[in-house]
Amino acid sequence: TLYLHKDMISKVPFFKNAETSFISSLVACLTPLQAAPGDFVIIAGELGLEMFFIDFGEVEIWSADMSARYRKAASGEFFGEVALLTRERRTANCKAVSYVELWSLSRDDLERLCGDSPEMEEKMQKCAQQRLAAQLHYELQQADDGDGGRERRNSDDSVTALPPGMMKGGDGASSA
């Protein structure tokens, strides 16, 4: 199991370079989930009790009012980590675009794992602060641009709605 999920877990900035024993313990805590197209995996306003890793499929991350699509997340990416770390309510909706196979990591399991690793907890809190700052920057930019929060499409039809400093792999809205 460690071999199958190590690459996926190591894409999370705060788990990057973690000790193999920590990653092995974390992988043992993962719970499998499935979602069908149109299912909401995360709903804005709910408590963030887990984060998700996408094993297969695609999820779109939307603003709370569904007016702006922050990004699309696919196999090997993750979302929902900031609400998990900050204990805040989720600020985004995450909706399955296709059939999705996910792995969930609960806050309780993460706290138990971090109990022995204060440096890991500090690294995770720093990442959460960066994500929240990026979300605020995005929201302020949208308000200044007066575009009502609409997404921006690039020439290749990809969406650019977050500032360049936003780390790849997260939930875009940060607390989703």
PyMOL CGO cylinders between C-alpha atoms (Angstrom):
from pymol import cmd
from pymol.cgo import CYLINDER

trace = [
    CYLINDER, 0.00, 0.00, 0.00, 2.83, 2.41, 0.80, 0.3, 1, 1, 1, 1, 1, 1,
    CYLINDER, 2.83, 2.41, 0.80, 4.28, 1.93, -2.67, 0.3, 1, 1, 1, 1, 1, 1,
    CYLINDER, 4.28, 1.93, -2.67, 0.94, 2.66, -4.36, 0.3, 1, 1, 1, 1, 1, 1,
    CYLINDER, 0.94, 2.66, -4.36, 0.25, 5.88, -2.45, 0.3, 1, 1, 1, 1, 1, 1,
    CYLINDER, 0.25, 5.88, -2.45, 3.67, 7.33, -1.60, 0.3, 1, 1, 1, 1, 1, 1,
    CYLINDER, 3.67, 7.33, -1.60, 3.91, 9.41, -4.80, 0.3, 1, 1, 1, 1, 1, 1,
    CYLINDER, 3.91, 9.41, -4.80, 0.40, 10.78, -4.32, 0.3, 1, 1, 1, 1, 1, 1,
    CYLINDER, 0.40, 10.78, -4.32, 1.07, 11.70, -0.67, 0.3, 1, 1, 1, 1, 1, 1,
    CYLINDER, 1.07, 11.70, -0.67, 4.47, 13.24, -1.40, 0.3, 1, 1, 1, 1, 1, 1,
    CYLINDER, 4.47, 13.24, -1.40, 2.83, 15.78, -3.77, 0.3, 1, 1, 1, 1, 1, 1,
    CYLINDER, 2.83, 15.78, -3.77, 1.30, 17.49, -0.74, 0.3, 1, 1, 1, 1, 1, 1,
    CYLINDER, 1.30, 17.49, -0.74, 3.78, 20.27, 0.12, 0.3, 1, 1, 1, 1, 1, 1,
    CYLINDER, 3.78, 20.27, 0.12, 3.69, 19.66, 3.87, 0.3, 1, 1, 1, 1, 1, 1,
    CYLINDER, 3.69, 19.66, 3.87, 4.23, 15.90, 3.46, 0.3, 1, 1, 1, 1, 1, 1,
    CYLINDER, 4.23, 15.90, 3.46, 7.10, 16.33, 0.98, 0.3, 1, 1, 1, 1, 1, 1,
    CYLINDER, 7.10, 16.33, 0.98, 10.36, 15.02, 2.45, 0.3, 1, 1, 1, 1, 1, 1,
    CYLINDER, 10.36, 15.02, 2.45, 8.55, 13.47, 5.42, 0.3, 1, 1, 1, 1, 1, 1,
    CYLINDER, 8.55, 13.47, 5.42, 10.11, 10.38, 6.93, 0.3, 1, 1, 1, 1, 1, 1,
    CYLINDER, 10.11, 10.38, 6.93, 9.07, 7.08, 5.39, 0.3, 1, 1, 1, 1, 1, 1,
    CYLINDER, 9.07, 7.08, 5.39, 7.69, 5.90, 8.74, 0.3, 1, 1, 1, 1, 1, 1,
    CYLINDER, 7.69, 5.90, 8.74, 5.38, 8.95, 8.89, 0.3, 1, 1, 1, 1, 1, 1,
    CYLINDER, 5.38, 8.95, 8.89, 4.17, 8.40, 5.30, 0.3, 1, 1, 1, 1, 1, 1,
    CYLINDER, 4.17, 8.40, 5.30, 3.66, 4.70, 5.98, 0.3, 1, 1, 1, 1, 1, 1,
    CYLINDER, 3.66, 4.70, 5.98, 1.53, 5.48, 9.05, 0.3, 1, 1, 1, 1, 1, 1,
    CYLINDER, 1.53, 5.48, 9.05, -0.41, 8.10, 7.10, 0.3, 1, 1, 1, 1, 1, 1,
    CYLINDER, -0.41, 8.10, 7.10, -1.15, 5.70, 4.22, 0.3, 1, 1, 1, 1, 1, 1,
    CYLINDER, -1.15, 5.70, 4.22, -2.51, 3.18, 6.72, 0.3, 1, 1, 1, 1, 1, 1,
    CYLINDER, -2.51, 3.18, 6.72, -5.08, 5.82, 7.80, 0.3, 1, 1, 1, 1, 1, 1,
    CYLINDER, -5.08, 5.82, 7.80, -6.47, 6.52, 4.32, 0.3, 1, 1, 1, 1, 1, 1,
    CYLINDER, -6.47, 6.52, 4.32, -10.11, 5.62, 3.66, 0.3, 1, 1, 1, 1, 1, 1,
    CYLINDER, -10.11, 5.62, 3.66, -11.38, 4.95, 0.12, 0.3, 1, 1, 1, 1, 1, 1,
    CYLINDER, -11.38, 4.95, 0.12, -14.36, 6.91, -1.24, 0.3, 1, 1, 1, 1, 1, 1,
    CYLINDER, -14.36, 6.91, -1.24, -16.14, 7.17, -4.59, 0.3, 1, 1, 1, 1, 1, 1,
    CYLINDER, -16.14, 7.17, -4.59, -18.15, 9.97, -6.20, 0.3, 1, 1, 1, 1, 1, 1,
    CYLINDER, -18.15, 9.97, -6.20, -20.26, 10.07, -9.36, 0.3, 1, 1, 1, 1, 1, 1,
    CYLINDER, -20.26, 10.07, -9.36, -20.36, 12.95, -11.85, 0.3, 1, 1, 1, 1, 1, 1,
    CYLINDER, -20.36, 12.95, -11.85, -22.21, 15.88, -10.26, 0.3, 1, 1, 1, 1, 1, 1,
    CYLINDER, -22.21, 15.88, -10.26, -21.69, 14.71, -6.67, 0.3, 1, 1, 1, 1, 1, 1,
    CYLINDER, -21.69, 14.71, -6.67, -20.40, 17.32, -4.24, 0.3, 1, 1, 1, 1, 1, 1,
    CYLINDER, -20.40, 17.32, -4.24, -17.42, 15.94, -2.32, 0.3, 1, 1, 1, 1, 1, 1,
    CYLINDER, -17.42, 15.94, -2.32, -17.16, 19.16, -0.30, 0.3, 1, 1, 1, 1, 1, 1,
    CYLINDER, -17.16, 19.16, -0.30, -19.84, 21.77, 0.34, 0.3, 1, 1, 1, 1, 1, 1,
    CYLINDER, -19.84, 21.77, 0.34, -18.90, 25.31, 1.34, 0.3, 1, 1, 1, 1, 1, 1,
    CYLINDER, -18.90, 25.31, 1.34, -19.81, 26.03, 4.94, 0.3, 1, 1, 1, 1, 1, 1,
    CYLINDER, -19.81, 26.03, 4.94, -19.33, 22.54, 6.32, 0.3, 1, 1, 1, 1, 1, 1,
    CYLINDER, -19.33, 22.54, 6.32, -16.65, 21.71, 8.86, 0.3, 1, 1, 1, 1, 1, 1,
    CYLINDER, -16.65, 21.71, 8.86, -13.44, 20.42, 7.34, 0.3, 1, 1, 1, 1, 1, 1,
    CYLINDER, -13.44, 20.42, 7.34, -12.95, 17.07, 8.98, 0.3, 1, 1, 1, 1, 1, 1,
    CYLINDER, -12.95, 17.07, 8.98, -10.87, 15.46, 6.24, 0.3, 1, 1, 1, 1, 1, 1,
    CYLINDER, -10.87, 15.46, 6.24, -8.74, 16.13, 3.19, 0.3, 1, 1, 1, 1, 1, 1,
    CYLINDER, -8.74, 16.13, 3.19, -8.89, 14.18, -0.06, 0.3, 1, 1, 1, 1, 1, 1,
    CYLINDER, -8.89, 14.18, -0.06, -6.43, 12.66, -2.52, 0.3, 1, 1, 1, 1, 1, 1,
    CYLINDER, -6.43, 12.66, -2.52, -7.65, 11.89, -6.04, 0.3, 1, 1, 1, 1, 1, 1,
    CYLINDER, -7.65, 11.89, -6.04, -6.68, 8.41, -7.20, 0.3, 1, 1, 1, 1, 1, 1,
    CYLINDER, -6.68, 8.41, -7.20, -8.74, 8.51, -10.40, 0.3, 1, 1, 1, 1, 1, 1,
    CYLINDER, -8.74, 8.51, -10.40, -11.06, 11.05, -12.02, 0.3, 1, 1, 1, 1, 1, 1,
    CYLINDER, -11.06, 11.05, -12.02, -11.56, 14.82, -11.90, 0.3, 1, 1, 1, 1, 1, 1,
    CYLINDER, -11.56, 14.82, -11.90, -13.03, 17.28, -9.40, 0.3, 1, 1, 1, 1, 1, 1,
    CYLINDER, -13.03, 17.28, -9.40, -13.79, 20.97, -9.95, 0.3, 1, 1, 1, 1, 1, 1,
    CYLINDER, -13.79, 20.97, -9.95, -13.17, 23.43, -7.14, 0.3, 1, 1, 1, 1, 1, 1,
    CYLINDER, -13.17, 23.43, -7.14, -15.75, 26.26, -7.13, 0.3, 1, 1, 1, 1, 1, 1,
    CYLINDER, -15.75, 26.26, -7.13, -16.35, 29.37, -5.06, 0.3, 1, 1, 1, 1, 1, 1,
    CYLINDER, -16.35, 29.37, -5.06, -18.96, 29.10, -2.31, 0.3, 1, 1, 1, 1, 1, 1,
    CYLINDER, -18.96, 29.10, -2.31, -21.61, 30.71, -4.50, 0.3, 1, 1, 1, 1, 1, 1,
    CYLINDER, -21.61, 30.71, -4.50, -20.60, 28.64, -7.56, 0.3, 1, 1, 1, 1, 1, 1,
    CYLINDER, -20.60, 28.64, -7.56, -19.86, 31.82, -9.56, 0.3, 1, 1, 1, 1, 1, 1,
    CYLINDER, -19.86, 31.82, -9.56, -16.16, 31.10, -10.13, 0.3, 1, 1, 1, 1, 1, 1,
    CYLINDER, -16.16, 31.10, -10.13, -14.36, 27.88, -10.89, 0.3, 1, 1, 1, 1, 1, 1,
    CYLINDER, -14.36, 27.88, -10.89, -11.00, 28.04, -9.18, 0.3, 1, 1, 1, 1, 1, 1,
    CYLINDER, -11.00, 28.04, -9.18, -9.50, 25.00, -10.87, 0.3, 1, 1, 1, 1, 1, 1,
    CYLINDER, -9.50, 25.00, -10.87, -9.89, 21.39, -11.89, 0.3, 1, 1, 1, 1, 1, 1,
    CYLINDER, -9.89, 21.39, -11.89, -8.06, 18.73, -9.88, 0.3, 1, 1, 1, 1, 1, 1,
    CYLINDER, -8.06, 18.73, -9.88, -7.23, 15.31, -11.32, 0.3, 1, 1, 1, 1, 1, 1,
    CYLINDER, -7.23, 15.31, -11.32, -5.49, 12.04, -10.48, 0.3, 1, 1, 1, 1, 1, 1,
    CYLINDER, -5.49, 12.04, -10.48, -2.61, 12.49, -8.08, 0.3, 1, 1, 1, 1, 1, 1,
    CYLINDER, -2.61, 12.49, -8.08, -3.81, 15.84, -6.75, 0.3, 1, 1, 1, 1, 1, 1,
    CYLINDER, -3.81, 15.84, -6.75, -5.34, 16.74, -3.39, 0.3, 1, 1, 1, 1, 1, 1,
    CYLINDER, -5.34, 16.74, -3.39, -7.83, 19.21, -1.91, 0.3, 1, 1, 1, 1, 1, 1,
    CYLINDER, -7.83, 19.21, -1.91, -9.52, 20.10, 1.36, 0.3, 1, 1, 1, 1, 1, 1,
    CYLINDER, -9.52, 20.10, 1.36, -6.36, 20.42, 3.40, 0.3, 1, 1, 1, 1, 1, 1,
    CYLINDER, -6.36, 20.42, 3.40, -6.68, 23.98, 4.68, 0.3, 1, 1, 1, 1, 1, 1,
    CYLINDER, -6.68, 23.98, 4.68, -9.99, 23.59, 6.52, 0.3, 1, 1, 1, 1, 1, 1,
    CYLINDER, -9.99, 23.59, 6.52, -8.55, 20.41, 7.96, 0.3, 1, 1, 1, 1, 1, 1,
    CYLINDER, -8.55, 20.41, 7.96, -5.56, 22.32, 9.31, 0.3, 1, 1, 1, 1, 1, 1,
    CYLINDER, -5.56, 22.32, 9.31, -7.22, 25.58, 10.34, 0.3, 1, 1, 1, 1, 1, 1,
    CYLINDER, -7.22, 25.58, 10.34, -10.41, 24.13, 11.83, 0.3, 1, 1, 1, 1, 1, 1,
    CYLINDER, -10.41, 24.13, 11.83, -12.38, 26.68, 9.80, 0.3, 1, 1, 1, 1, 1, 1,
    CYLINDER, -12.38, 26.68, 9.80, -15.48, 25.99, 7.79, 0.3, 1, 1, 1, 1, 1, 1,
    CYLINDER, -15.48, 25.99, 7.79, -14.92, 25.17, 4.15, 0.3, 1, 1, 1, 1, 1, 1,
    CYLINDER, -14.92, 25.17, 4.15, -14.99, 28.11, 1.75, 0.3, 1, 1, 1, 1, 1, 1,
    CYLINDER, -14.99, 28.11, 1.75, -15.38, 26.26, -1.54, 0.3, 1, 1, 1, 1, 1, 1,
    CYLINDER, -15.38, 26.26, -1.54, -17.45, 23.57, -3.21, 0.3, 1, 1, 1, 1, 1, 1,
    CYLINDER, -17.45, 23.57, -3.21, -15.72, 20.56, -4.74, 0.3, 1, 1, 1, 1, 1, 1,
    CYLINDER, -15.72, 20.56, -4.74, -17.79, 18.75, -7.34, 0.3, 1, 1, 1, 1, 1, 1,
    CYLINDER, -17.79, 18.75, -7.34, -17.00, 15.53, -9.21, 0.3, 1, 1, 1, 1, 1, 1,
    CYLINDER, -17.00, 15.53, -9.21, -16.74, 16.03, -12.97, 0.3, 1, 1, 1, 1, 1, 1,
    CYLINDER, -16.74, 16.03, -12.97, -16.34, 12.32, -13.70, 0.3, 1, 1, 1, 1, 1, 1,
    CYLINDER, -16.34, 12.32, -13.70, -16.46, 9.15, -11.67, 0.3, 1, 1, 1, 1, 1, 1,
    CYLINDER, -16.46, 9.15, -11.67, -13.87, 9.74, -8.97, 0.3, 1, 1, 1, 1, 1, 1,
    CYLINDER, -13.87, 9.74, -8.97, -11.98, 7.42, -6.67, 0.3, 1, 1, 1, 1, 1, 1,
    CYLINDER, -11.98, 7.42, -6.67, -10.63, 9.27, -3.66, 0.3, 1, 1, 1, 1, 1, 1,
    CYLINDER, -10.63, 9.27, -3.66, -8.71, 8.61, -0.50, 0.3, 1, 1, 1, 1, 1, 1,
    CYLINDER, -8.71, 8.61, -0.50, -9.71, 10.51, 2.63, 0.3, 1, 1, 1, 1, 1, 1,
    CYLINDER, -9.71, 10.51, 2.63, -7.48, 11.44, 5.56, 0.3, 1, 1, 1, 1, 1, 1,
    CYLINDER, -7.48, 11.44, 5.56, -9.32, 12.50, 8.72, 0.3, 1, 1, 1, 1, 1, 1,
    CYLINDER, -9.32, 12.50, 8.72, -8.31, 15.34, 11.02, 0.3, 1, 1, 1, 1, 1, 1,
    CYLINDER, -8.31, 15.34, 11.02, -8.23, 12.94, 13.98, 0.3, 1, 1, 1, 1, 1, 1,
    CYLINDER, -8.23, 12.94, 13.98, -5.78, 10.63, 12.23, 0.3, 1, 1, 1, 1, 1, 1,
    CYLINDER, -5.78, 10.63, 12.23, -3.61, 13.53, 11.09, 0.3, 1, 1, 1, 1, 1, 1,
    CYLINDER, -3.61, 13.53, 11.09, -3.52, 15.02, 14.60, 0.3, 1, 1, 1, 1, 1, 1,
    CYLINDER, -3.52, 15.02, 14.60, -2.58, 11.65, 16.05, 0.3, 1, 1, 1, 1, 1, 1,
    CYLINDER, -2.58, 11.65, 16.05, 0.24, 11.29, 13.51, 0.3, 1, 1, 1, 1, 1, 1,
    CYLINDER, 0.24, 11.29, 13.51, 1.50, 14.83, 14.12, 0.3, 1, 1, 1, 1, 1, 1,
    CYLINDER, 1.50, 14.83, 14.12, 1.49, 14.39, 17.88, 0.3, 1, 1, 1, 1, 1, 1,
    CYLINDER, 1.49, 14.39, 17.88, 4.97, 12.93, 17.57, 0.3, 1, 1, 1, 1, 1, 1,
    CYLINDER, 4.97, 12.93, 17.57, 6.13, 15.44, 14.97, 0.3, 1, 1, 1, 1, 1, 1,
    CYLINDER, 6.13, 15.44, 14.97, 5.88, 19.13, 15.96, 0.3, 1, 1, 1, 1, 1, 1,
    CYLINDER, 5.88, 19.13, 15.96, 7.98, 20.12, 12.93, 0.3, 1, 1, 1, 1, 1, 1,
    CYLINDER, 7.98, 20.12, 12.93, 5.42, 18.47, 10.63, 0.3, 1, 1, 1, 1, 1, 1,
    CYLINDER, 5.42, 18.47, 10.63, 2.59, 20.35, 12.31, 0.3, 1, 1, 1, 1, 1, 1,
    CYLINDER, 2.59, 20.35, 12.31, 4.48, 23.66, 11.93, 0.3, 1, 1, 1, 1, 1, 1,
    CYLINDER, 4.48, 23.66, 11.93, 5.11, 22.92, 8.25, 0.3, 1, 1, 1, 1, 1, 1,
    CYLINDER, 5.11, 22.92, 8.25, 1.40, 22.19, 7.71, 0.3, 1, 1, 1, 1, 1, 1,
    CYLINDER, 1.40, 22.19, 7.71, 0.29, 25.40, 9.45, 0.3, 1, 1, 1, 1, 1, 1,
    CYLINDER, 0.29, 25.40, 9.45, 2.68, 27.45, 7.30, 0.3, 1, 1, 1, 1, 1, 1,
    CYLINDER, 2.68, 27.45, 7.30, 1.23, 25.87, 4.17, 0.3, 1, 1, 1, 1, 1, 1,
    CYLINDER, 1.23, 25.87, 4.17, -2.32, 26.61, 5.33, 0.3, 1, 1, 1, 1, 1, 1,
    CYLINDER, -2.32, 26.61, 5.33, -1.43, 30.27, 5.92, 0.3, 1, 1, 1, 1, 1, 1,
    CYLINDER, -1.43, 30.27, 5.92, 0.04, 30.52, 2.40, 0.3, 1, 1, 1, 1, 1, 1,
    CYLINDER, 0.04, 30.52, 2.40, -3.12, 29.05, 0.88, 0.3, 1, 1, 1, 1, 1, 1,
    CYLINDER, -3.12, 29.05, 0.88, -5.38, 31.42, 2.79, 0.3, 1, 1, 1, 1, 1, 1,
    CYLINDER, -5.38, 31.42, 2.79, -3.24, 34.40, 1.74, 0.3, 1, 1, 1, 1, 1, 1,
    CYLINDER, -3.24, 34.40, 1.74, -3.46, 33.27, -1.90, 0.3, 1, 1, 1, 1, 1, 1,
    CYLINDER, -3.46, 33.27, -1.90, -7.25, 32.97, -1.66, 0.3, 1, 1, 1, 1, 1, 1,
    CYLINDER, -7.25, 32.97, -1.66, -7.55, 36.47, -0.19, 0.3, 1, 1, 1, 1, 1, 1,
    CYLINDER, -7.55, 36.47, -0.19, -5.29, 37.83, -2.93, 0.3, 1, 1, 1, 1, 1, 1,
    CYLINDER, -5.29, 37.83, -2.93, -7.48, 36.19, -5.57, 0.3, 1, 1, 1, 1, 1, 1,
    CYLINDER, -7.48, 36.19, -5.57, -10.70, 37.52, -4.07, 0.3, 1, 1, 1, 1, 1, 1,
    CYLINDER, -10.70, 37.52, -4.07, -9.28, 41.05, -3.81, 0.3, 1, 1, 1, 1, 1, 1,
    CYLINDER, -9.28, 41.05, -3.81, -8.03, 40.86, -7.40, 0.3, 1, 1, 1, 1, 1, 1,
    CYLINDER, -8.03, 40.86, -7.40, -11.47, 39.77, -8.61, 0.3, 1, 1, 1, 1, 1, 1,
    CYLINDER, -11.47, 39.77, -8.61, -13.11, 42.63, -6.73, 0.3, 1, 1, 1, 1, 1, 1,
    CYLINDER, -13.11, 42.63, -6.73, -10.63, 45.13, -8.23, 0.3, 1, 1, 1, 1, 1, 1,
    CYLINDER, -10.63, 45.13, -8.23, -11.11, 43.75, -11.74, 0.3, 1, 1, 1, 1, 1, 1,
    CYLINDER, -11.11, 43.75, -11.74, -14.87, 44.05, -11.39, 0.3, 1, 1, 1, 1, 1, 1,
    CYLINDER, -14.87, 44.05, -11.39, -15.46, 40.83, -13.30, 0.3, 1, 1, 1, 1, 1, 1,
    CYLINDER, -15.46, 40.83, -13.30, -17.79, 39.37, -10.71, 0.3, 1, 1, 1, 1, 1, 1,
    CYLINDER, -17.79, 39.37, -10.71, -15.48, 36.44, -9.95, 0.3, 1, 1, 1, 1, 1, 1,
    CYLINDER, -15.48, 36.44, -9.95, -15.66, 34.87, -13.39, 0.3, 1, 1, 1, 1, 1, 1,
    CYLINDER, -15.66, 34.87, -13.39, -12.93, 32.46, -14.30, 0.3, 1, 1, 1, 1, 1, 1,
    CYLINDER, -12.93, 32.46, -14.30, -10.26, 33.36, -16.84, 0.3, 1, 1, 1, 1, 1, 1,
    CYLINDER, -10.26, 33.36, -16.84, -9.50, 31.03, -19.69, 0.3, 1, 1, 1, 1, 1, 1,
    CYLINDER, -9.50, 31.03, -19.69, -6.06, 30.72, -21.24, 0.3, 1, 1, 1, 1, 1, 1,
    CYLINDER, -6.06, 30.72, -21.24, -5.47, 30.05, -24.92, 0.3, 1, 1, 1, 1, 1, 1,
    CYLINDER, -5.47, 30.05, -24.92, -5.31, 26.30, -24.18, 0.3, 1, 1, 1, 1, 1, 1,
    CYLINDER, -5.31, 26.30, -24.18, -8.75, 26.53, -22.45, 0.3, 1, 1, 1, 1, 1, 1,
    CYLINDER, -8.75, 26.53, -22.45, -7.26, 25.96, -19.01, 0.3, 1, 1, 1, 1, 1, 1,
    CYLINDER, -7.26, 25.96, -19.01, -8.55, 28.13, -16.21, 0.3, 1, 1, 1, 1, 1, 1,
    CYLINDER, -8.55, 28.13, -16.21, -6.39, 30.66, -14.43, 0.3, 1, 1, 1, 1, 1, 1,
    CYLINDER, -6.39, 30.66, -14.43, -8.24, 32.06, -11.48, 0.3, 1, 1, 1, 1, 1, 1,
    CYLINDER, -8.24, 32.06, -11.48, -5.63, 31.92, -8.74, 0.3, 1, 1, 1, 1, 1, 1,
    CYLINDER, -5.63, 31.92, -8.74, -2.51, 34.02, -8.37, 0.3, 1, 1, 1, 1, 1, 1,
    CYLINDER, -2.51, 34.02, -8.37, 0.76, 32.56, -9.71, 0.3, 1, 1, 1, 1, 1, 1,
    CYLINDER, 0.76, 32.56, -9.71, 2.05, 31.94, -6.17, 0.3, 1, 1, 1, 1, 1, 1,
    CYLINDER, 2.05, 31.94, -6.17, -0.72, 29.42, -5.45, 0.3, 1, 1, 1, 1, 1, 1,
    CYLINDER, -0.72, 29.42, -5.45, 0.75, 25.97, -4.86, 0.3, 1, 1, 1, 1, 1, 1,
    CYLINDER, 0.75, 25.97, -4.86, -0.32, 23.28, -7.29, 0.3, 1, 1, 1, 1, 1, 1,
    CYLINDER, -0.32, 23.28, -7.29, -2.33, 20.42, -5.92, 0.3, 1, 1, 1, 1, 1, 1,
    CYLINDER, -2.33, 20.42, -5.92, -4.48, 22.12, -3.30, 0.3, 1, 1, 1, 1, 1, 1,
    CYLINDER, -4.48, 22.12, -3.30, -8.09, 23.01, -3.28, 0.3, 1, 1, 1, 1, 1, 1,
    CYLINDER, -8.09, 23.01, -3.28, -7.75, 26.42, -4.89, 0.3, 1, 1, 1, 1, 1, 1,
    CYLINDER, -7.75, 26.42, -4.89, -10.14, 28.03, -2.49, 0.3, 1, 1, 1, 1, 1, 1,
    CYLINDER, -10.14, 28.03, -2.49, -7.93, 26.82, 0.28, 0.3, 1, 1, 1, 1, 1, 1,
    CYLINDER, -7.93, 26.82, 0.28, -10.38, 25.70, 2.87, 0.3, 1, 1, 1, 1, 1, 1,
    CYLINDER, -10.38, 25.70, 2.87, -12.37, 23.40, 0.70, 0.3, 1, 1, 1, 1, 1, 1,
]
cmd.load_cgo(trace, "trace")
